[in-house]
Structures are given as structure tokens and as C-alpha cells.
């Protein structure tokens, strides 16, 4: 188990299998749409 620092500075456990799955998801079109939706949603929530 490795430890990586997130942008927030919080150290979280690093899982290889999770990373592989996440990488595949990020490369998928569906995940791109989901990420775009969440990013837009968070921007709206922050602006309010």
C-alpha cells in the first residue's frame, strides 16, 4: 500500500487495483460525461 497526497494535502491509501479501474473509467466516454456533469454541478453549488 502506497500513500499519495491529494490536492487538499490529505494523505490517503493508494490501491493499485482501484487506480487501474479509475484509469479505465476516466478514459471512457461515459466517465467523461459524468465528470463534466459533476464539475458543472460543483461550480453551481460553489457560486450560490
ChimeraX attribute file (.defattr): number of C-alpha atoms within 10 A of each C-alpha:
attribute: neighborCount
match mode: 1-to-1
recipient: residues
	/A:1	8
	/A:2	9
	/A:3	11
	/A:4	13
	/A:5	11
	/A:6	9
	/A:7	7
	/A:8	6
	/A:9	8
	/A:10	9
	/A:11	12
	/A:12	12
	/A:13	10
	/A:14	13
	/A:15	12
	/A:16	11
	/A:17	9
	/A:18	10
	/A:19	11
	/A:20	11
	/A:21	10
	/A:22	13
	/A:23	11
	/A:24	11
	/A:25	13
	/A:26	15
	/A:27	10
	/A:28	11
	/A:29	10
	/A:30	11
	/A:31	14
	/A:32	13
	/A:33	12
	/A:34	12
	/A:35	13
	/A:36	12
	/A:37	12
	/A:38	12
	/A:39	12
	/A:40	12
	/A:41	11
	/A:42	11
	/A:43	11
	/A:44	10
	/A:45	9
	/A:46	8
	/A:47	6
	/A:48	5
